[in-house]
Amino acid sequence: MTALLRTEGISKAFGGVQALSECSIEVEAGTITGLIGPNGSGKTTLFNVITGYERPDEGEVYFADRKITRLAPQRVFADGIGRTFQLTRIFPRLTVMENMLIAAQHTGTASRGRRFGNPLARAGGPADRHRAMELLRFTGIDGHAHALAGTLSYGQRKLLELAYVLVADPTIVLLDEPAGGINPSLIHVISDRIAELNAAGKTFLIVEHNMEFVMGLCHHVAVLDYGTVVAAGPPQIIRDDPRVLDAYLGIAEEDDEPVG
């Protein structure tokens, strides 16, 4: 089976720090793939290369057998790759619904008011609002639709960012630490929503430190260490792989990741 998303020999250095070294992964259509590794192993850098926020020094990125290496982030997004970030990127001074309407504008579905500079003037039609509310209801935060996004808890912001990405109905969703820094009850909500979307055909690539979350949700797991894949396979095999244990030996579990 041909991978929906794959990287081939991606290398990326920042000054004297080699963040990625000939890193190759594959994500099959219809699966949930986990990307794990100690802090600084290159996980977020790989996300950034895939989605156009960083340019690789070497290697290629393919999506649906088409080379997308070095495309601008908006082109990658338009092609069907949505992503969230380790630190949520929302508009805290706008309401939750306004955040969703801006997402609708970025998909190109909104048609009204395109001559105006205000992005909120470019969305807000009945279809946009209906879709936005459906997704807020799906993620369980519809009760906060008219609240300022800045008043949401960190976990609720993660759910808003997921709903924001889903407005575009991407083919694959890249999630950067969706369970990081949130309470266990919301972790279960996020896990359940991902599983439900996957059952409906959505493909996911997930960076995560929470091993219980990864091993209970993912079909396939790739392990990065020093910027390269040291192991890949089903969770039950990865869990006991000596290379994985060695990669994590002595590594403190922290949420922040200065390089990767």
C-alpha positions in Angstrom: 0.0 0.0 0.0 1.3 3.5 -0.9 1.7 5.9 2.0 -0.6 8.9 2.0 2.2 11.0 3.6 5.9 10.2 3.6 9.3 11.8 4.1 12.4 10.6 2.5 15.8 11.4 3.9 14.9 14.7 5.6 17.9 16.5 7.2 17.7 19.9 8.9 20.3 21.7 10.9 20.1 24.9 13.0 23.6 26.3 13.2 25.6 23.5 14.8 22.6 21.5 15.9 21.5 18.7 13.7 17.7 18.5 14.3 16.9 15.9 11.7 19.3 13.4 10.0 18.0 11.4 7.0 14.6 11.1 8.6 12.1 8.9 6.8 8.6 8.1 7.9 5.4 6.8 6.3 1.8 7.4 7.2 -0.8 5.1 5.6 -4.2 6.4 4.7 -6.9 5.8 7.3 -4.5 5.2 10.2 -3.4 7.0 13.3 0.4 7.1 13.4 2.3 8.2 16.5 5.6 10.0 16.4 7.5 9.7 19.7 11.0 10.4 21.1 12.8 12.2 23.8 12.9 16.0 24.0 15.0 17.5 21.2 14.7 14.4 19.0 13.3 16.4 16.0 9.6 15.7 16.2 8.2 19.2 15.9 11.0 20.1 13.4 9.7 17.3 11.2 6.2 18.7 11.5 7.5 22.1 10.5 9.3 20.7 7.5 6.2 18.7 6.4 3.9 21.7 6.7 6.2 24.3 5.1 7.3 26.2 8.2 10.9 25.0 7.8 12.8 24.2 4.6 14.8 21.0 4.8 18.5 21.0 3.9 18.1 17.6 2.2 15.3 15.2 1.5 11.7 15.3 0.2 8.2 15.3 1.4 5.4 13.5 -0.5 1.7 13.8 0.0 -0.6 11.5 -2.1 2.5 10.7 -4.3 3.0 14.4 -5.1 6.1 16.2 -4.0 5.3 19.0 -1.6 8.8 19.8 -0.3 9.3 23.5 0.3 5.7 24.6 -0.5 4.4 27.5 1.6 2.3 26.6 4.6 -0.9 28.0 3.1 -0.3 25.7 0.0 0.3 22.7 2.2 -2.9 23.5 4.1 -4.9 24.0 1.0 -3.7 20.6 -0.4 -5.3 18.8 2.6 -2.7 18.8 5.5 -4.0 20.4 8.6 -2.0 20.8 11.8 -2.1 22.0 15.4 0.8 23.4 17.4 2.6 22.5 20.6 1.5 25.9 21.9 -2.0 26.6 20.8 -2.4 29.3 18.2 -5.8 31.0 18.7 -7.1 34.6 18.8 -7.7 35.1 22.5 -9.5 38.5 22.1 -12.0 37.1 19.7 -14.9 34.8 20.6 -14.7 31.1 20.0 -17.2 31.4 17.2 -15.2 34.3 15.6 -12.1 32.1 15.7 -14.0 29.4 13.8 -15.3 31.9 11.2 -11.7 33.1 10.6 -10.9 29.4 10.0 -13.7 29.2 7.5 -12.4 32.2 5.7 -9.0 30.6 5.3 -10.6 27.5 3.7 -11.9 29.7 0.9 -15.5 28.6 1.6 -16.7 32.1 2.6 -17.8 34.3 -0.2 -19.2 37.4 1.3 -17.3 40.7 1.8 -14.0 39.6 0.2 -13.3 43.2 -0.8 -12.9 44.2 2.9 -9.8 44.0 5.0 -11.5 42.5 8.0 -11.3 38.7 7.8 -14.5 38.4 9.8 -16.3 40.2 7.0 -15.3 37.4 4.7 -17.1 34.7 6.6 -20.1 34.5 8.8 -22.8 33.2 6.4 -25.3 30.6 7.6 -23.4 27.7 6.1 -20.2 28.8 7.9 -21.9 29.3 11.2 -23.7 26.0 11.0 -20.5 24.1 10.2 -18.6 26.0 13.0 -21.3 25.1 15.5 -21.3 21.5 14.4 -17.6 21.2 15.1 -17.8 23.0 18.4 -20.5 20.6 19.4 -18.4 17.7 18.2 -15.5 18.8 20.4 -17.7 19.6 23.3 -17.1 23.3 23.6 -20.2 24.7 21.9 -21.4 26.1 25.2 -18.4 28.5 25.0 -19.2 29.7 21.4 -19.8 33.3 22.5 -17.1 33.5 25.1 -13.7 35.1 24.5 -11.2 32.3 23.4 -8.7 33.7 26.0 -11.1 32.7 28.8 -10.9 29.0 27.8 -8.8 26.5 29.8 -5.7 25.1 28.2 -7.5 21.9 27.4 -10.4 23.7 25.9 -8.0 25.7 23.7 -6.6 22.5 22.4 -10.2 21.4 21.5 -10.8 24.8 19.8 -7.6 24.4 17.8 -8.7 20.9 16.7 -12.1 22.2 15.7 -10.4 25.1 13.9 -8.3 22.7 11.8 -11.3 20.5 11.0 -13.2 23.4 9.4 -11.1 22.8 6.2 -11.9 19.0 6.3 -8.2 18.1 5.8 -7.2 14.7 4.4 -4.7 14.3 7.2 -4.4 16.0 10.5 -1.0 16.5 12.3 -1.4 17.0 16.0 1.5 18.4 18.1 1.1 17.1 21.6 -2.7 17.1 21.8 -2.6 15.6 25.4 0.2 17.8 26.7 -0.5 19.8 29.8 -4.2 19.1 30.1 -6.3 17.2 32.7 -7.1 13.5 32.3 -10.8 14.0 31.6 -10.1 16.2 28.6 -7.4 13.8 27.4 -10.1 11.2 27.1 -12.3 13.6 25.2 -9.6 14.4 22.7 -8.7 10.7 22.4 -12.3 9.8 21.8 -12.8 12.6 19.2 -9.6 11.4 17.3 -10.8 7.8 17.3 -14.3 8.8 16.1 -12.8 10.9 13.2 -10.4 8.1 12.3 -13.3 5.6 12.2 -14.9 8.0 9.7 -11.8 7.9 7.5 -9.6 10.7 8.8 -5.8 10.1 8.9 -3.7 11.4 11.8 0.0 11.8 12.6 0.5 12.6 16.3 3.5 13.9 18.2 3.0 13.0 21.9 4.9 12.3 25.1 2.0 10.6 26.9 2.8 7.0 26.2 -0.6 5.7 27.5 -2.3 8.0 25.0 -0.1 6.9 22.1 -0.1 3.2 22.8 -3.9 3.1 23.3 -4.8 5.1 20.2 -2.2 4.7 17.5 -2.0 1.9 14.9 1.6 2.5 14.1 4.4 4.3 16.0 7.7 5.8 14.8 10.4 6.6 17.3 12.8 9.5 16.7 16.2 9.8 18.4 18.8 12.4 17.5 16.7 13.3 14.4 16.4 9.9 12.8 13.9 7.0 13.1 15.3 4.3 15.3 12.2 2.1 15.4 8.8 1.8 13.7 6.0 -0.6 14.0 2.8 -1.5 15.9 2.5 -0.2 19.5 2.8 -3.6 21.1 6.2 -4.2 19.4 7.5 -0.6 19.9 6.7 -0.7 23.6 9.3 -3.4 24.3 11.8 -2.5 21.6 15.3 -2.1 23.3 16.1 0.8 21.0 13.1 2.6 22.3 14.0 1.9 25.9 17.5 3.1 25.2 16.3 6.3 23.6 14.2 7.2 26.6 16.7 6.0 29.3 17.4 8.8 31.7 15.2 11.3 29.7 13.0 13.4 31.9 9.4 13.7 30.7 8.9 17.3 29.9 6.3 19.1 27.8 8.6 21.6 26.1 10.9 20.7 23.3 13.5 23.3 22.5 14.7 21.9 19.2 12.3 19.1 18.1 
